């Protein structure tokens, strides 16, 4: 009696993959430059102990440590960690760029608002990367100010000619930043015009009225956590987004600090 064996399932080549990084450690770096990109966006370039730094995903997170105004048991400044996107790492120049959205008062905002060349910055990570393939008919990138560093990095790293749609929320046109790219990008700015951030209404309205391309697409969303969850539902219900090709992240949450949510099925 012969027995047949079912063929092994083939993994979807467009499925994202998780990569863990070994040897992650804290690094003490030095600020080389601080540049204001918009009234509430500052780009900080650091250098120093970056040997072996690895970041494979455009929405990776490093942990940055800032003084919170208190002292620890040894009498040294107490440091508190916050997550940020490594915007651009240049191994040859030994530099790392990190963009800061200046919003609610806190240790990171205070530091970024007053940073100057020569200041130290302690960094850890990233512990791992979430790598999203580029082989889609087009890519949708959505988010508020906190998502702009990851969106800008993705536009840098996608291959020339890739089709992209960006829907980015800021308060007013004065807060828009340059998003250089070799992709075929359609950039839509959604403005709050003084409304409280974090409702997702400006992004939701812009998504509803956008003329999106046809074909298979990967959708990436990052903003306030509940707003990201609602936008995920909207993308699936109204735009046929494949949940397997959709990542919705809460980069912040009303009433909470230091959070990072990912909304899945």
VMD Tcl script that draws the C-alpha trace (Angstrom):
set ca {
  {0.00 0.00 0.00}
  {1.52 3.28 -1.08}
  {1.15 6.45 0.92}
  {1.10 9.95 -0.54}
  {2.68 12.88 1.21}
  {1.09 16.29 1.00}
  {3.45 18.91 -0.42}
  {4.97 21.22 2.13}
  {3.31 24.60 2.41}
  {5.22 27.34 0.67}
  {5.73 30.49 2.68}
  {4.38 33.68 1.17}
  {7.48 35.54 -0.08}
  {5.71 38.80 0.72}
  {5.15 37.94 4.37}
  {7.06 40.19 6.77}
  {9.75 38.52 8.83}
  {11.09 39.18 12.29}
  {14.84 39.31 12.86}
  {16.39 39.27 16.32}
  {19.69 41.09 16.82}
  {22.43 39.67 18.98}
  {24.81 41.62 21.16}
  {22.46 44.55 21.77}
  {23.96 46.98 24.26}
  {23.78 50.53 25.46}
  {25.93 53.04 23.63}
  {26.93 56.52 24.75}
  {26.92 58.81 21.72}
  {27.66 62.48 21.10}
  {25.45 64.99 19.31}
  {27.09 66.38 16.17}
  {24.26 68.49 14.81}
  {20.66 69.53 15.51}
  {18.51 70.78 12.64}
  {14.94 72.08 12.82}
  {12.93 70.49 9.98}
  {9.65 72.16 10.96}
  {8.43 74.19 13.95}
  {7.83 70.96 15.88}
  {10.31 68.54 14.26}
  {14.03 68.39 15.07}
  {16.62 66.13 13.42}
  {19.52 65.18 15.68}
  {22.70 63.63 14.26}
  {24.81 61.62 16.69}
  {28.15 59.85 16.35}
  {30.52 57.77 18.44}
  {30.12 54.17 19.60}
  {28.08 52.90 16.63}
  {30.21 49.88 15.58}
  {27.92 46.93 14.92}
  {24.73 48.98 14.98}
  {22.09 47.09 13.00}
  {18.65 48.25 11.90}
  {16.95 46.30 9.09}
  {13.39 47.59 9.31}
  {12.20 51.09 8.50}
  {10.00 51.17 11.62}
  {12.60 49.78 14.01}
  {12.84 51.33 17.44}
  {15.83 52.26 19.52}
  {15.56 53.17 23.18}
  {16.93 56.62 24.00}
  {17.58 57.60 27.60}
  {16.94 61.10 28.95}
  {17.37 62.71 32.39}
  {14.01 63.08 34.12}
  {15.14 65.69 36.63}
  {15.62 63.24 39.52}
  {18.68 61.44 40.86}
  {19.26 57.74 41.36}
  {20.58 56.06 44.51}
  {24.16 56.87 43.47}
  {23.40 60.56 43.11}
  {23.66 60.48 39.31}
  {20.92 61.83 37.04}
  {18.07 59.34 36.68}
  {17.51 58.31 33.06}
  {14.18 57.36 31.52}
  {13.84 55.48 28.22}
  {11.68 56.39 25.23}
  {11.33 54.68 21.81}
  {12.42 56.42 18.61}
  {12.95 55.44 14.98}
  {16.55 55.32 13.70}
  {15.95 57.61 10.72}
  {19.23 57.11 8.84}
  {22.39 55.22 9.75}
  {25.55 55.92 7.77}
  {28.17 53.30 8.67}
  {30.87 54.96 6.56}
  {30.38 58.33 8.25}
  {29.67 56.69 11.63}
  {26.55 58.80 12.13}
  {22.94 58.14 13.07}
  {20.06 60.55 12.47}
  {17.01 60.58 14.74}
  {13.99 62.83 14.19}
  {12.09 64.16 17.21}
  {8.45 65.24 17.01}
  {8.16 67.96 19.65}
  {4.74 67.54 21.22}
  {3.68 66.98 24.84}
  {6.03 68.08 27.60}
  {8.33 65.33 28.81}
  {12.00 64.42 29.17}
  {12.50 63.63 25.47}
  {10.80 66.86 24.35}
  {12.79 68.96 26.84}
  {16.03 67.35 25.67}
  {15.31 67.76 21.95}
  {14.14 71.35 22.37}
  {17.44 72.33 23.99}
  {19.94 69.93 22.41}
  {23.26 71.25 21.15}
  {26.43 69.76 19.62}
  {28.56 67.97 22.17}
  {25.64 66.77 24.30}
  {25.70 63.06 25.23}
  {22.91 60.64 24.31}
  {22.56 57.08 25.60}
  {21.02 54.62 23.13}
  {20.05 50.96 23.26}
  {18.84 48.61 20.55}
  {17.18 47.91 18.31}
  {16.62 44.45 19.76}
  {15.08 43.26 16.52}
  {13.62 44.28 13.17}
  {10.30 43.74 11.44}
  {11.26 43.51 7.77}
  {8.48 44.22 5.25}
  {9.23 43.11 1.67}
  {9.08 45.63 -1.15}
  {7.50 43.31 -3.76}
  {4.01 44.84 -3.87}
  {2.19 46.71 -6.61}
  {2.17 49.74 -4.32}
  {2.70 50.80 -0.72}
  {0.49 52.86 1.60}
  {2.19 54.77 4.43}
  {-0.04 56.58 6.94}
  {0.57 58.37 10.20}
  {0.85 61.50 12.28}
  {3.98 63.43 13.22}
  {5.38 60.54 15.24}
  {5.30 58.34 12.12}
  {7.10 60.76 9.81}
  {10.62 59.45 10.59}
  {9.61 55.89 9.65}
  {7.70 57.08 6.59}
  {10.70 59.12 5.44}
  {13.01 56.17 5.94}
  {10.72 53.83 3.99}
  {10.61 56.31 1.11}
  {14.42 56.39 1.18}
  {14.79 52.62 1.16}
  {12.14 51.45 -1.32}
  {13.52 50.82 -4.81}
  {13.41 53.55 -7.42}
  {10.13 53.52 -9.30}
  {8.14 51.79 -6.57}
  {4.65 53.24 -6.28}
  {3.81 54.79 -2.92}
  {0.95 56.71 -1.36}
  {1.64 58.73 1.78}
  {-1.14 60.14 3.96}
  {0.48 62.21 6.70}
  {-1.23 64.19 9.43}
  {0.20 67.41 10.85}
  {-1.47 70.44 12.41}
  {-0.94 73.02 9.65}
  {0.92 73.29 6.33}
  {3.80 74.93 8.23}
  {4.47 71.56 9.89}
  {4.93 69.69 6.61}
  {8.45 68.39 6.01}
  {10.32 67.40 2.87}
  {9.99 63.70 2.01}
  {12.61 63.10 -0.71}
  {12.30 59.79 -2.53}
  {13.10 57.94 -5.75}
  {9.71 56.24 -5.60}
  {6.68 57.38 -7.56}
  {5.07 59.01 -4.54}
  {1.68 60.62 -4.07}
  {1.93 62.59 -0.82}
  {-1.32 63.72 0.80}
  {-1.10 66.03 3.81}
  {-4.02 65.90 6.26}
  {-4.27 68.96 8.52}
  {-5.85 69.15 11.99}
  {-6.03 72.97 11.94}
  {-5.82 73.27 15.71}
  {-7.91 70.23 16.57}
  {-6.54 67.97 19.29}
  {-4.10 65.35 17.95}
  {-4.85 61.69 18.36}
  {-8.41 61.36 17.09}
  {-7.38 60.10 13.66}
  {-10.20 62.06 12.04}
  {-7.93 63.97 9.65}
  {-6.28 60.72 8.51}
  {-9.63 58.94 8.23}
  {-11.11 61.72 6.09}
  {-8.05 61.83 3.85}
  {-8.11 58.05 3.41}
  {-11.81 58.10 2.58}
  {-11.35 60.67 -0.18}
  {-8.03 59.36 -1.56}
  {-7.95 57.88 -5.05}
  {-5.90 54.78 -4.25}
  {-4.22 52.65 -6.93}
  {-5.34 49.15 -7.80}
  {-3.34 46.01 -7.12}
  {-1.77 44.29 -4.14}
  {-0.53 46.70 -1.52}
  {1.05 46.76 1.89}
  {-0.47 49.25 4.31}
  {1.53 50.65 7.21}
  {-0.14 52.89 9.79}
  {1.28 54.53 12.93}
  {-0.33 57.19 15.12}
  {-2.29 57.34 18.40}
  {-3.16 53.78 19.39}
  {-6.96 53.85 19.21}
  {-6.83 55.90 16.01}
  {-4.48 53.34 14.44}
  {-6.87 50.55 15.38}
  {-9.80 52.40 13.79}
  {-7.80 53.11 10.61}
  {-6.95 49.41 10.39}
  {-10.66 48.55 10.42}
  {-11.33 51.23 7.79}
  {-8.61 49.91 5.49}
  {-9.96 46.36 5.66}
  {-13.64 47.25 5.37}
  {-13.50 50.06 2.81}
  {-10.32 49.45 0.82}
  {-9.93 45.67 0.77}
  {-6.64 45.66 2.67}
  {-5.32 42.15 3.30}
  {-4.84 41.83 7.09}
  {-1.64 39.86 6.41}
  {-0.29 42.87 4.50}
  {-1.26 45.48 7.06}
  {0.60 46.78 10.10}
  {-1.15 49.24 12.40}
  {0.90 50.51 15.33}
  {0.10 52.81 18.21}
  {3.18 54.99 18.61}
  {1.51 56.78 21.51}
  {-1.69 56.65 23.53}
  {-3.74 59.28 25.29}
  {-3.00 59.28 29.00}
  {-0.01 56.93 28.77}
  {3.73 57.26 28.32}
  {6.32 55.02 26.73}
  {3.91 52.70 24.90}
  {4.05 50.96 21.53}
  {1.01 48.89 20.50}
  {0.61 46.72 17.41}
  {-2.97 45.91 16.40}
  {-3.56 42.52 14.81}
  {-6.45 40.10 14.34}
}
mol new
graphics top color blue
foreach p $ca { graphics top sphere $p radius 0.5 }
foreach p [lrange $ca 0 end-1] q [lrange $ca 1 end] { graphics top cylinder $p $q radius 0.2 }
display resetview
